[in-house]
């Protein structure tokens, strides 16, 4: 059976559709049984979706937005 560590190591391959049928089935079997890994894959999918919608040019406005978000996070702690 696949371990959590192995699943995490291959998670990008899973999300990019680069696994063989047998590897995909092993991943799915593990995900059926492991709530923490399901959560991890869900977060990875969300991160991929966010990255897709980011502007391609990493200009000053993106850096400014990241700084503001970091400041808001620090304030909320």
N, C-alpha and C positions, 0 to 999 in steps of 0.2 A: 504494500500500500504506500502511496505517496505521502511524504511528510509535509508539514506546514512549511518548513524551510525550503523544500524542493518546489512546492507550489509557488511560493513567493519568488524564487529564483527564475521560474519559467513563466511568470504572470504576464510579462510583456509579450512573450511569444504567443500565449493564449489569446490575448486581446488583439494582437496583430494577425491572427489566423495562420501562424507559422508552425503549428504542431501537426504531427501525423494523427491519423484517426485514433490509433491506440493511445497516444499521449493525451489527446483531448478527452477520451473516455476515462482515463485515469484521473485527470484533473476534475472532470465532472463528478466522478464517484467521490473524490475527496470533498468537493464543495457541497455535495448532498449531506455529508456527515459532519462538516466543520463550519459552525456558525461564524467563527472569527475569520476564517479565510473567505467566506462569502462576503462578509463586511469589507474585507481588504479589497477584493475584486470590485465590489461596488464603488469603493472610493477611487480605485484606479480608473474605472470607466468614467466617473465624474471628472477626474483630473484631465483625462484625455479630451472630454467634451469641452472643458474650459479652455484648454490649450488651442483647440481647433478654432475657437471664436476670438482668440487674441489677435490683435493686428500683427502683421508680419514684420513691420519695422519696429524695432525695439527702441523707440525714441524717448525723449525726455518725459513725455506725458505718461508713458508706462512706468518709468522709474518713479515719477512723482506719485502716481496712483499706488504703487507698491509701498512707498514710504508712508503715505496717508493710512493705508490699511494696517500696516505694522503699528503705527502710532495708535490707532483706534483699538487695536488688540491689546496693546500695553495698557491703555487707559481702562479697559474693561476688566483687567486682572486684578 
